[in-house]
Amino acid sequence: MSKVKIKLKLMSQSENYEKELMGTYRGNKLYFLDDKVKVTITFAEIVTMRRVSNEYEIILNFKENKILKGIYDLKKLNYNLPIDIKTNTMYIDSGQFKVDYELSSENVQMDKFLFEINYEVVEWKIIWEN
């Protein structure tokens, strides 16, 4: 597990923000807290971003030039909204992830997003297994 310094940018039709925060990286997963939202990004053939708060849980799946299914669980309303994630472009490199995507539900577009995250290791921890 490694401590990482994160620079995060999110741009959409309804909001734009940038943040710097700390997180951890282990295996192929990046973990961090965005305000009170727990975020996990899993890097694999399909990149998955999971955001969990007291109010909601959203699971977004990304694969370039594909439309994949996701879930938006509104906990207090006990309602699961199925969403489609259209990944227009995606870029992954050492310490950088950028994705341009659109969300829709039942063929109604919700919003377009450009999400960019840059991270660098600031402390390595080696975990020995017997």
Number of C-alpha atoms within 10 A of each C-alpha: 15 17 20 22 19 21 16 18 16 16 15 15 10 8 8 12 9 11 12 13 14 17 19 22 20 12 9 9 16 21 19 20 16 17 9 10 16 15 20 20 20 19 16 11 9 13 18 18 19 18 20 17 16 11 11 17 18 19 20 22 21 26 20 18 12 15 18 17 17 21 17 17 18 16 13 9 9 8 11 14 13 16 23 23 23 22 20 16 15 18 11 12 8 8 13 14 18 18 21 19 24 18 21 16 15 10 9 10 12 13 12 17 18 18 17 18 18 17 22 18 16 11 11 12 9 7 7 5 4 3
